[in-house]
């Protein structure tokens, strides 16, 4: 069962990656500042420096917002899979709903 969940999650990450290739829909000033900090390897406390530092580690994958988008999609889908696993282990009938949460329009809107 866990392998099926992992496969579905991987397929959803791949779908998101293809649907929004390497570029998120919108970046705010905050995101641009964090990307600048990550590229320069110089951090301040205006934005969460941990996020900029994480972004620094992801830059070798793609020097731009695509690497952080991929990370965020992965975290969203991993959370959905973990919640599903937790609910299914307790035999909740609505456990599969957790797998649908990342596909809801308002979640997709803010994720990408």
N, CA, C and O atoms as CSV, one atom per row, in Angstrom:
chain,resi,resn,atom,element,x,y,z
A,1,UNK,N,N,0.820,-1.194,0.000
A,1,UNK,CA,C,0.000,0.000,0.000
A,1,UNK,C,C,0.866,1.262,0.000
A,1,UNK,O,O,0.572,2.220,-0.714
A,2,UNK,N,N,1.935,1.259,0.804
A,2,UNK,CA,C,2.810,2.430,0.873
A,2,UNK,C,C,3.474,2.695,-0.472
A,2,UNK,O,O,3.688,3.850,-0.838
A,3,UNK,N,N,3.802,1.632,-1.215
A,3,UNK,CA,C,4.439,1.837,-2.517
A,3,UNK,C,C,3.464,2.466,-3.503
A,3,UNK,O,O,3.876,3.248,-4.360
A,4,UNK,N,N,2.184,2.139,-3.396
A,4,UNK,CA,C,1.182,2.765,-4.258
A,4,UNK,C,C,1.040,4.239,-3.938
A,4,UNK,O,O,0.923,5.071,-4.838
A,5,UNK,N,N,1.051,4.557,-2.658
A,5,UNK,CA,C,0.950,5.956,-2.248
A,5,UNK,C,C,2.163,6.738,-2.744
A,5,UNK,O,O,2.030,7.855,-3.243
A,6,UNK,N,N,3.327,6.150,-2.605
A,6,UNK,CA,C,4.550,6.813,-3.083
A,6,UNK,C,C,4.505,6.997,-4.593
A,6,UNK,O,O,4.930,8.033,-5.103
A,7,UNK,N,N,4.000,6.015,-5.304
A,7,UNK,CA,C,3.894,6.120,-6.757
A,7,UNK,C,C,2.927,7.224,-7.157
A,7,UNK,O,O,3.231,8.024,-8.043
A,8,UNK,N,N,1.762,7.276,-6.512
A,8,UNK,CA,C,0.781,8.321,-6.806
A,8,UNK,C,C,1.370,9.695,-6.494
A,8,UNK,O,O,1.198,10.631,-7.275
A,9,UNK,N,N,2.058,9.824,-5.369
A,9,UNK,CA,C,2.677,11.101,-5.013
A,9,UNK,C,C,3.726,11.504,-6.039
A,9,UNK,O,O,3.793,12.667,-6.439
A,10,UNK,N,N,4.539,10.555,-6.463
A,10,UNK,CA,C,5.564,10.851,-7.464
A,10,UNK,C,C,4.930,11.270,-8.788
A,10,UNK,O,O,5.433,12.165,-9.467
A,11,UNK,N,N,3.831,10.624,-9.149
A,11,UNK,CA,C,3.136,10.996,-10.381
A,11,UNK,C,C,2.559,12.401,-10.275
A,11,UNK,O,O,2.596,13.157,-11.246
A,12,UNK,N,N,2.027,12.762,-9.109
A,12,UNK,CA,C,1.483,14.101,-8.934
A,12,UNK,C,C,2.583,15.162,-8.960
A,12,UNK,O,O,2.380,16.246,-9.506
A,13,UNK,N,N,3.733,14.864,-8.381
A,13,UNK,CA,C,4.865,15.799,-8.457
A,13,UNK,C,C,5.287,15.970,-9.914
A,13,UNK,O,O,5.540,17.089,-10.360
A,14,UNK,N,N,5.364,14.877,-10.649
A,14,UNK,CA,C,5.741,14.955,-12.061
A,14,UNK,C,C,4.715,15.759,-12.849
A,14,UNK,O,O,5.084,16.559,-13.709
A,15,UNK,N,N,3.432,15.554,-12.564
A,15,UNK,CA,C,2.382,16.317,-13.245
A,15,UNK,C,C,2.539,17.799,-12.956
A,15,UNK,O,O,2.469,18.621,-13.869
A,16,UNK,N,N,2.752,18.148,-11.688
A,16,UNK,CA,C,2.918,19.557,-11.321
A,16,UNK,C,C,4.153,20.137,-11.997
A,16,UNK,O,O,4.131,21.277,-12.459
A,17,UNK,N,N,5.218,19.364,-12.055
A,17,UNK,CA,C,6.457,19.830,-12.663
A,17,UNK,C,C,6.249,20.085,-14.162
A,17,UNK,O,O,6.781,21.055,-14.703
A,18,UNK,N,N,5.485,19.226,-14.828
A,18,UNK,CA,C,5.218,19.419,-16.252
A,18,UNK,C,C,4.199,20.523,-16.502
A,18,UNK,O,O,4.294,21.249,-17.491
A,19,UNK,N,N,3.228,20.649,-15.609
A,19,UNK,CA,C,2.195,21.670,-15.779
A,19,UNK,C,C,2.745,23.068,-15.550
A,19,UNK,O,O,2.277,24.026,-16.165
A,20,UNK,N,N,3.723,23.195,-14.681
A,20,UNK,CA,C,4.302,24.487,-14.355
A,20,UNK,C,C,5.815,24.393,-14.517
A,20,UNK,O,O,6.541,24.429,-13.524
A,21,UNK,N,N,6.301,24.274,-15.747
A,21,UNK,CA,C,7.711,23.946,-15.970
A,21,UNK,C,C,8.681,25.029,-15.486
A,21,UNK,O,O,8.779,26.113,-16.061
A,22,UNK,N,N,9.377,24.697,-14.428
A,22,UNK,CA,C,10.485,25.475,-13.900
A,22,UNK,C,C,10.133,26.881,-13.420
A,22,UNK,O,O,11.000,27.565,-12.877
A,23,UNK,N,N,8.923,27.325,-13.596
A,23,UNK,CA,C,8.580,28.677,-13.183
A,23,UNK,C,C,7.259,28.694,-12.421
A,23,UNK,O,O,6.259,28.169,-12.913
A,24,UNK,N,N,7.238,29.278,-11.247
A,24,UNK,CA,C,5.955,29.442,-10.563
A,24,UNK,C,C,5.164,30.557,-11.240
A,24,UNK,O,O,5.713,31.337,-12.018
A,25,UNK,N,N,3.909,30.619,-10.944
A,25,UNK,CA,C,3.064,31.632,-11.557
A,25,UNK,C,C,3.411,33.039,-11.114
A,25,UNK,O,O,3.445,33.952,-11.938
A,26,UNK,N,N,3.668,33.232,-9.835
A,26,UNK,CA,C,3.919,34.565,-9.300
A,26,UNK,C,C,4.995,34.469,-8.233
A,26,UNK,O,O,5.006,33.538,-7.427
A,27,UNK,N,N,5.896,35.434,-8.236
A,27,UNK,CA,C,6.856,35.556,-7.143
A,27,UNK,C,C,6.696,36.946,-6.547
A,27,UNK,O,O,6.623,37.941,-7.269
A,28,UNK,N,N,6.641,37.002,-5.233
A,28,UNK,CA,C,6.532,38.285,-4.556
A,28,UNK,C,C,7.928,38.866,-4.348
A,28,UNK,O,O,8.932,38.202,-4.604
A,29,UNK,N,N,7.977,40.110,-3.880
A,29,UNK,CA,C,9.254,40.742,-3.580
A,29,UNK,C,C,10.021,39.906,-2.567
A,29,UNK,O,O,11.240,39.767,-2.670
A,30,UNK,N,N,9.313,39.347,-1.588
A,30,UNK,CA,C,9.957,38.522,-0.571
A,30,UNK,C,C,10.681,37.330,-1.199
A,30,UNK,O,O,11.809,37.009,-0.825
A,31,UNK,N,N,10.025,36.686,-2.148
A,31,UNK,CA,C,10.633,35.526,-2.808
A,31,UNK,C,C,11.858,35.932,-3.613
A,31,UNK,O,O,12.873,35.234,-3.607
A,32,UNK,N,N,11.760,37.062,-4.307
A,32,UNK,CA,C,12.918,37.535,-5.066
A,32,UNK,C,C,14.095,37.841,-4.133
A,32,UNK,O,O,15.247,37.563,-4.467
A,33,UNK,N,N,13.795,38.414,-2.967
A,33,UNK,CA,C,14.854,38.724,-2.010
A,33,UNK,C,C,15.490,37.441,-1.476
A,33,UNK,O,O,16.710,37.369,-1.328
A,34,UNK,N,N,14.679,36.443,-1.189
A,34,UNK,CA,C,15.230,35.171,-0.715
A,34,UNK,C,C,16.084,34.503,-1.789
A,34,UNK,O,O,17.131,33.931,-1.487
A,35,UNK,N,N,15.640,34.574,-3.034
A,35,UNK,CA,C,16.427,34.003,-4.127
A,35,UNK,C,C,17.757,34.752,-4.267
A,35,UNK,O,O,18.796,34.130,-4.485
A,36,UNK,N,N,17.728,36.066,-4.144
A,36,UNK,CA,C,18.964,36.853,-4.193
A,36,UNK,C,C,19.917,36.429,-3.084
A,36,UNK,O,O,21.109,36.234,-3.318
A,37,UNK,N,N,19.377,36.289,-1.868
A,37,UNK,CA,C,20.212,35.873,-0.738
A,37,UNK,C,C,20.818,34.487,-0.989
A,37,UNK,O,O,21.990,34.252,-0.697
A,38,UNK,N,N,20.019,33.587,-1.525
A,38,UNK,CA,C,20.509,32.234,-1.790
A,38,UNK,C,C,21.622,32.258,-2.828
A,38,UNK,O,O,22.628,31.564,-2.680
A,39,UNK,N,N,21.446,33.055,-3.878
A,39,UNK,CA,C,22.470,33.138,-4.918
A,39,UNK,C,C,23.758,33.769,-4.400
A,39,UNK,O,O,24.853,33.350,-4.775
A,40,UNK,N,N,23.628,34.780,-3.534
A,40,UNK,CA,C,24.810,35.484,-3.017
A,40,UNK,C,C,25.416,34.790,-1.797
A,40,UNK,O,O,26.528,35.120,-1.386
A,41,UNK,N,N,24.694,33.834,-1.218
A,41,UNK,CA,C,25.121,33.152,0.003
A,41,UNK,C,C,25.378,34.165,1.125
A,41,UNK,O,O,26.326,34.042,1.900
A,42,UNK,N,N,24.507,35.158,1.180
A,42,UNK,CA,C,24.580,36.221,2.180
A,42,UNK,C,C,23.166,36.434,2.706
A,42,UNK,O,O,22.264,36.787,1.945
A,43,UNK,N,N,22.971,36.221,4.004
A,43,UNK,CA,C,21.624,36.176,4.566
A,43,UNK,C,C,21.420,37.298,5.576
A,43,UNK,O,O,22.348,37.708,6.274
A,44,UNK,N,N,20.185,37.784,5.636
A,44,UNK,CA,C,19.807,38.746,6.669
A,44,UNK,C,C,18.570,38.222,7.368
A,44,UNK,O,O,18.060,37.157,7.020
A,45,UNK,N,N,18.091,38.955,8.339
A,45,UNK,CA,C,16.945,38.462,9.102
A,45,UNK,C,C,15.624,39.086,8.672
A,45,UNK,O,O,14.618,38.958,9.371
A,46,UNK,N,N,15.622,39.767,7.517
A,46,UNK,CA,C,14.371,40.353,7.035
A,46,UNK,C,C,13.403,39.249,6.612
A,46,UNK,O,O,12.219,39.293,6.947
A,47,UNK,N,N,13.903,38.276,5.887
A,47,UNK,CA,C,13.117,37.107,5.502
A,47,UNK,C,C,13.669,35.914,6.276
A,47,UNK,O,O,14.801,35.971,6.755
A,48,UNK,N,N,12.904,34.845,6.408
A,48,UNK,CA,C,13.432,33.681,7.121
A,48,UNK,C,C,14.728,33.184,6.465
A,48,UNK,O,O,14.692,32.669,5.347
A,49,UNK,N,N,15.862,33.332,7.143
A,49,UNK,CA,C,17.127,32.923,6.534
A,49,UNK,C,C,17.218,31.415,6.294
A,49,UNK,O,O,17.973,30.968,5.431
A,50,UNK,N,N,16.458,30.639,7.049
A,50,UNK,CA,C,16.492,29.187,6.850
A,50,UNK,C,C,15.943,28.837,5.466
A,50,UNK,O,O,16.470,27.948,4.797
A,51,UNK,N,N,14.895,29.527,5.038
A,51,UNK,CA,C,14.325,29.260,3.721
A,51,UNK,C,C,15.316,29.639,2.622
A,51,UNK,O,O,15.480,28.901,1.651
A,52,UNK,N,N,15.974,30.783,2.774
A,52,UNK,CA,C,16.970,31.193,1.779
A,52,UNK,C,C,18.140,30.211,1.758
A,52,UNK,O,O,18.677,29.908,0.692
A,53,UNK,N,N,18.532,29.720,2.914
A,53,UNK,CA,C,19.635,28.747,2.990
A,53,UNK,C,C,19.248,27.428,2.331
A,53,UNK,O,O,20.052,26.818,1.627
A,54,UNK,N,N,18.006,26.993,2.566
A,54,UNK,CA,C,17.513,25.787,1.892
A,54,UNK,C,C,17.522,25.992,0.392
A,54,UNK,O,O,17.920,25.104,-0.363
A,55,UNK,N,N,17.082,27.165,-0.038
A,55,UNK,CA,C,17.056,27.467,-1.469
A,55,UNK,C,C,18.467,27.402,-2.038
A,55,UNK,O,O,18.666,26.956,-3.168
A,56,UNK,N,N,19.435,27.844,-1.261
A,56,UNK,CA,C,20.843,27.782,-1.685
A,56,UNK,C,C,21.237,26.339,-2.012
A,56,UNK,O,O,21.953,26.088,-2.981
A,57,UNK,N,N,20.764,25.401,-1.197
A,57,UNK,CA,C,21.078,23.986,-1.426
A,57,UNK,C,C,20.371,23.433,-2.664
A,57,UNK,O,O,20.842,22.477,-3.279
A,58,UNK,N,N,19.241,24.039,-3.023
A,58,UNK,CA,C,18.471,23.563,-4.172
A,58,UNK,C,C,18.918,24.191,-5.492
A,58,UNK,O,O,18.576,23.682,-6.560
A,59,UNK,N,N,19.668,25.276,-5.436
A,59,UNK,CA,C,20.087,25.970,-6.657
A,59,UNK,C,C,20.873,25.100,-7.640
A,59,UNK,O,O,20.732,25.297,-8.847
A,60,UNK,N,N,21.699,24.142,-7.183
A,60,UNK,CA,C,22.374,23.292,-8.178
A,60,UNK,C,C,21.410,22.501,-9.063
A,60,UNK,O,O,21.764,22.126,-10.181
A,61,UNK,N,N,20.202,22.248,-8.576
A,61,UNK,CA,C,19.213,21.542,-9.397
A,61,UNK,C,C,18.708,22.420,-10.530
A,61,UNK,O,O,18.540,21.965,-11.661
A,62,UNK,N,N,18.467,23.693,-10.207
A,62,UNK,CA,C,18.001,24.675,-11.196
A,62,UNK,C,C,18.207,26.048,-10.597
A,62,UNK,O,O,17.719,26.327,-9.502
A,63,UNK,N,N,18.922,26.909,-11.298
A,63,UNK,CA,C,19.216,28.235,-10.771
A,63,UNK,C,C,18.036,29.157,-11.009
A,63,UNK,O,O,18.049,29.991,-11.915
A,64,UNK,N,N,17.027,28.993,-10.189
A,64,UNK,CA,C,15.840,29.822,-10.314
A,64,UNK,C,C,14.745,29.321,-9.411
A,64,UNK,O,O,14.983,28.491,-8.534
A,65,UNK,N,N,13.554,29.818,-9.620
A,65,UNK,CA,C,12.445,29.458,-8.740
A,65,UNK,C,C,11.953,28.028,-8.906
A,65,UNK,O,O,11.246,27.519,-8.036
A,66,UNK,N,N,12.310,27.370,-10.001
A,66,UNK,CA,C,11.817,26.016,-10.241
A,66,UNK,C,C,12.223,25.009,-9.188
A,66,UNK,O,O,11.454,24.105,-8.861
A,67,UNK,N,N,13.433,25.159,-8.650
A,67,UNK,CA,C,13.885,24.200,-7.639
A,67,UNK,C,C,13.060,24.312,-6.362
A,67,UNK,O,O,12.736,23.298,-5.744
A,68,UNK,N,N,12.717,25.535,-5.960
A,68,UNK,CA,C,11.887,25.711,-4.755
A,68,UNK,C,C,10.460,25.254,-5.024
A,68,UNK,O,O,9.810,24.700,-4.137
A,69,UNK,N,N,9.969,25.480,-6.234
A,69,UNK,CA,C,8.634,24.997,-6.603
A,69,UNK,C,C,8.576,23.480,-6.480
A,69,UNK,O,O,7.616,22.932,-5.939
A,70,UNK,N,N,9.599,22.808,-6.980
A,70,UNK,CA,C,9.654,21.353,-6.898
A,70,UNK,C,C,9.660,20.896,-5.442
A,70,UNK,O,O,8.963,19.947,-5.083
A,71,UNK,N,N,10.443,21.568,-4.610
A,71,UNK,CA,C,10.503,21.234,-3.185
A,71,UNK,C,C,9.132,21.424,-2.523
A,71,UNK,O,O,8.683,20.563,-1.766
A,72,UNK,N,N,8.480,22.537,-2.807
A,72,UNK,CA,C,7.170,22.799,-2.209
A,72,UNK,C,C,6.132,21.777,-2.661
A,72,UNK,O,O,5.328,21.309,-1.855
A,73,UNK,N,N,6.148,21.433,-3.934
A,73,UNK,CA,C,5.215,20.408,-4.428
A,73,UNK,C,C,5.468,19.077,-3.732
A,73,UNK,O,O,4.530,18.387,-3.334
A,74,UNK,N,N,6.719,18.728,-3.591
A,74,UNK,CA,C,7.060,17.475,-2.917
A,74,UNK,C,C,6.594,17.458,-1.474
A,74,UNK,O,O,6.075,16.447,-0.999
A,75,UNK,N,N,6.773,18.563,-0.776
A,75,UNK,CA,C,6.341,18.643,0.629
A,75,UNK,C,C,4.821,18.564,0.747
A,75,UNK,O,O,4.296,17.894,1.637
A,76,UNK,N,N,4.122,19.245,-0.148
A,76,UNK,CA,C,2.653,19.198,-0.137
A,76,UNK,C,C,2.163,17.771,-0.351
A,76,UNK,O,O,1.290,17.295,0.373
A,77,UNK,N,N,2.718,17.100,-1.333
A,77,UNK,CA,C,2.260,15.744,-1.639
A,77,UNK,C,C,2.717,14.740,-0.585
A,77,UNK,O,O,2.007,13.774,-0.306
A,78,UNK,N,N,3.878,14.954,-0.004
A,78,UNK,CA,C,4.327,14.081,1.087
A,78,UNK,C,C,3.417,14.233,2.299
A,78,UNK,O,O,3.094,13.246,2.960
A,79,UNK,N,N,3.001,15.465,2.595
A,79,UNK,CA,C,2.081,15.690,3.718
A,79,UNK,C,C,0.743,15.005,3.460
A,79,UNK,O,O,0.170,14.391,4.359
A,80,UNK,N,N,0.252,15.112,2.237
A,80,UNK,CA,C,-1.013,14.446,1.900
A,80,UNK,C,C,-0.882,12.938,2.052
A,80,UNK,O,O,-1.786,12.288,2.578
A,81,UNK,N,N,0.228,12.377,1.600
A,81,UNK,CA,C,0.442,10.926,1.716
A,81,UNK,C,C,0.556,10.500,3.178
A,81,UNK,O,O,0.015,9.465,3.567
A,82,UNK,N,N,1.258,11.296,3.989
A,82,UNK,CA,C,1.379,10.962,5.413
A,82,UNK,C,C,0.036,11.037,6.129
A,82,UNK,O,O,-0.283,10.174,6.946
A,83,UNK,N,N,-0.748,12.064,5.824
A,83,UNK,CA,C,-2.074,12.167,6.437
A,83,UNK,C,C,-2.974,11.024,6.010
A,83,UNK,O,O,-3.737,10.490,6.815
A,84,UNK,N,N,-2.883,10.647,4.731
A,84,UNK,CA,C,-3.660,9.502,4.260
A,84,UNK,C,C,-3.241,8.230,5.002
A,84,UNK,O,O,-4.095,7.467,5.454
A,85,UNK,N,N,-1.939,7.999,5.128
A,85,UNK,CA,C,-1.438,6.807,5.810
A,85,UNK,C,C,-1.912,6.768,7.255
A,85,UNK,O,O,-2.335,5.727,7.757
A,86,UNK,N,N,-1.835,7.916,7.914
A,86,UNK,CA,C,-2.300,8.008,9.306
A,86,UNK,C,C,-3.791,7.683,9.402
A,86,UNK,O,O,-4.199,6.886,10.247
A,87,UNK,N,N,-4.604,8.297,8.539
A,87,UNK,CA,C,-6.052,8.072,8.590
A,87,UNK,C,C,-6.407,6.641,8.201
A,87,UNK,O,O,-7.308,6.048,8.794
A,88,UNK,N,N,-5.722,6.083,7.225
A,88,UNK,CA,C,-6.004,4.706,6.800
A,88,UNK,C,C,-5.616,3.707,7.882
A,88,UNK,O,O,-6.274,2.678,8.036
A,89,UNK,N,N,-4.559,3.997,8.631
A,89,UNK,CA,C,-4.156,3.077,9.700
A,89,UNK,C,C,-5.190,3.028,10.815
A,89,UNK,O,O,-5.270,2.050,11.558
A,90,UNK,N,N,-5.974,4.083,10.925
A,90,UNK,CA,C,-7.045,4.119,11.918
A,90,UNK,C,C,-8.401,3.735,11.307
A,90,UNK,O,O,-9.446,3.814,11.952
A,91,UNK,N,N,-8.339,3.323,10.059
A,91,UNK,CA,C,-9.519,2.847,9.316
A,91,UNK,C,C,-10.618,3.894,9.193
A,91,UNK,O,O,-11.806,3.580,9.266
A,92,UNK,N,N,-10.199,5.148,9.005
A,92,UNK,CA,C,-11.177,6.200,8.739
A,92,UNK,C,C,-11.670,6.049,7.308
A,92,UNK,O,O,-10.873,5.872,6.386
A,93,UNK,N,N,-12.974,6.120,7.125
A,93,UNK,CA,C,-13.544,5.924,5.797
A,93,UNK,C,C,-13.158,7.023,4.819
A,93,UNK,O,O,-13.047,6.772,3.619
A,94,UNK,N,N,-12.955,8.220,5.308
A,94,UNK,CA,C,-12.644,9.336,4.421
A,94,UNK,C,C,-11.145,9.554,4.240
A,94,UNK,O,O,-10.729,10.622,3.793
A,95,UNK,N,N,-10.342,8.573,4.578
A,95,UNK,CA,C,-8.885,8.697,4.436
A,95,UNK,C,C,-8.459,9.088,3.016
A,95,UNK,O,O,-7.551,9.908,2.878
A,96,UNK,N,N,-9.067,8.545,1.956
A,96,UNK,CA,C,-8.646,8.924,0.602
A,96,UNK,C,C,-8.814,10.408,0.282
A,96,UNK,O,O,-8.193,10.908,-0.657
A,97,UNK,N,N,-9.634,11.112,1.039
A,97,UNK,CA,C,-9.819,12.540,0.803
A,97,UNK,C,C,-8.497,13.287,0.950
A,97,UNK,O,O,-8.269,14.281,0.260
A,98,UNK,N,N,-7.627,12.820,1.840
A,98,UNK,CA,C,-6.330,13.475,2.016
A,98,UNK,C,C,-5.507,13.455,0.731
A,98,UNK,O,O,-4.733,14.379,0.481
A,99,UNK,N,N,-5.662,12.417,-0.083
A,99,UNK,CA,C,-4.927,12.350,-1.341
A,99,UNK,C,C,-5.471,13.332,-2.372
A,99,UNK,O,O,-4.772,13.689,-3.321
A,100,UNK,N,N,-6.707,13.765,-2.191
A,100,UNK,CA,C,-7.302,14.720,-3.121
A,100,UNK,C,C,-7.026,16.175,-2.749
A,100,UNK,O,O,-7.147,17.060,-3.595
A,101,UNK,N,N,-6.658,16.431,-1.502
A,101,UNK,CA,C,-6.455,17.811,-1.050
A,101,UNK,C,C,-5.479,18.609,-1.918
A,101,UNK,O,O,-5.763,19.770,-2.213
A,102,UNK,N,N,-4.342,18.044,-2.342
A,102,UNK,CA,C,-3.433,18.844,-3.174
A,102,UNK,C,C,-4.008,19.234,-4.530
A,102,UNK,O,O,-3.488,20.132,-5.192
A,103,UNK,N,N,-5.075,18.565,-4.942
A,103,UNK,CA,C,-5.668,18.850,-6.246
A,103,UNK,C,C,-6.798,19.865,-6.186
A,103,UNK,O,O,-7.334,20.251,-7.226
A,104,UNK,N,N,-7.171,20.305,-4.991
A,104,UNK,CA,C,-8.251,21.288,-4.876
A,104,UNK,C,C,-7.812,22.618,-5.475
A,104,UNK,O,O,-6.650,23.003,-5.344
A,105,UNK,N,N,-8.736,23.327,-6.135
A,105,UNK,CA,C,-8.342,24.559,-6.845
A,105,UNK,C,C,-7.651,25.588,-5.966
A,105,UNK,O,O,-6.674,26.191,-6.410
A,106,UNK,N,N,-8.111,25.818,-4.742
A,106,UNK,CA,C,-7.486,26.844,-3.936
A,106,UNK,C,C,-6.105,26.426,-3.439
A,106,UNK,O,O,-5.269,27.283,-3.152
A,107,UNK,N,N,-5.856,25.125,-3.333
A,107,UNK,CA,C,-4.522,24.653,-2.965
A,107,UNK,C,C,-3.596,24.786,-4.179
A,107,UNK,O,O,-2.478,25.285,-4.050
A,108,UNK,N,N,-4.048,24.348,-5.344
A,108,UNK,CA,C,-3.245,24.484,-6.563
A,108,UNK,C,C,-2.927,25.949,-6.835
A,108,UNK,O,O,-1.812,26.280,-7.239
A,109,UNK,N,N,-3.897,26.819,-6.618
A,109,UNK,CA,C,-3.700,28.248,-6.873
A,109,UNK,C,C,-2.543,28.812,-6.074
A,109,UNK,O,O,-1.728,29.560,-6.615
A,110,UNK,N,N,-2.453,28.468,-4.799
A,110,UNK,CA,C,-1.410,29.039,-3.960
A,110,UNK,C,C,-0.110,28.256,-4.004
A,110,UNK,O,O,0.936,28.784,-3.629
A,111,UNK,N,N,-0.152,27.017,-4.451
A,111,UNK,CA,C,1.076,26.231,-4.530
A,111,UNK,C,C,1.931,26.652,-5.714
A,111,UNK,O,O,3.157,26.690,-5.606
A,112,UNK,N,N,1.309,26.966,-6.834
A,112,UNK,CA,C,2.076,27.245,-8.035
A,112,UNK,C,C,2.094,28.719,-8.352
A,112,UNK,O,O,2.701,29.131,-9.340
